[in-house]
Amino acid sequence: MARKLFGTDGIRGAVNQHPMTPSLLLQIGQAVALVFAKGNHKRHKVIIAKDTRVSGYIFEYALTSGLCSLGVDVYQIGPMPTPALAHLVKSFAADAGIMITASHNPIEDNGIKFFSHDGYKLPDAVEEEIEKYITENKITLTKPVEMLGKAHKIEDARGRYVEFVKHSIKNRSLKGYKIVLDCANGAAYKVAPLIFQELGAEVIVINETPDGLNINKNCGALHPEMLQQKVTQEKADIGIALDGDADRVILVDEKGNLVDGDKILAIAAVHFKNKGKLEKDTVVTTVMANVGFDEAMKRAGIAVVRSPVGDRYVIEEMRKNKYTLGGEQAGHIVFGKYATTGDGTLAGLQIVSIMQQTKKPLSELAQVMTVFPQILLNVQVKEKKPLDTFPNLRAVMEAGEKELAGKGRILVRYSGTENLCRVMVEGKEKNKIEQIAKAIVASIEAEN
């Protein structure tokens, strides 16, 4: 079926505009209740978490009302990282989890992500079933008052997640390490600092005072400039930048240089391969990964599997073939031995642990791969028409590929969450790839 509500990662949009309205979120809560209650009469429970957006209150209560109206008990954990919700769904044997977040998007947006009982994101078929209840007006209120659901608070959610993440490095002491942690004024502002502090590291925390409006604002994984400055100023060993819901991470080495998701993944893959802990000597990444990543993995004897963009597709590939490590350039890193989704805090902790085990600074570890110059441009589009229907685009792309002569690549795709067409060109000569990217953008703009 053609999906009207769900994108590549749940539902997302501008606050108080379709689909992110309180009335529709109430219906979504009811639809979730109907899908998970179908065919049995046991009490069901759903855990709801959120990031720090002021609009989260609206949608938290709308979803809770919808779920409770059809007999589902709701457990609210307040502002917590997306990966914390995924863990707690399993820990509490809940039927599902709902994360209220627009991730790295600006404050004007919000969204919801869904997790199944096993801590993984819902498969497309279940999302489509939820959507069908709404689009076909199938929701009916049938629960008598004595069967209505109740809402509860989970008071120790933070502590449970802290212990879970610390256990991923066996609670090894990080004494002697100085870490600057950028919480993006987001969901991890209370929980992430505790993890590193309890392990004995000296932690300097920035952007940990959310006011409902400043999430991701000139900070966090999308804007690491403040973190870079702070790391060099404080002479720290590493900087860790999370995004609004803390499912992704960007690092800064001790010299103030950025270490993106490709390099984080490469560092982890080579380390685990050397330790004999990389399942099938294979790592999963997306079509956006830099060509330099492939070259580094080839040198290390590691196979690379590419998936479509989005951590859910990385995870699907990992689960299908039982791989244990995957991620993407944007900073979603999935350590499959421990987590069921991207976890920025856990990934940052793993890299600090690798620094400790190898006795190498992050700048040296990051030399594992050489990054090819890459240009990424966004084109605003009115609608997402099939790219193969653009009459001149194919010819412009073929001309660009001919110029690259096999020493680079071109990727043009639509964003899964915004009305944007993303143009990526990669190659060894920066001037050449800039010209190619601009020609492709001009072609899309002319035909949009």
Summary of the structure (lengths in Angstrom):
residues: 448
radius of gyration: 22.1
end to end distance: 25.6
largest distance: 70.4
contacts: 1654
relative contact order: 0.10
helix: 40%
strand: 22%
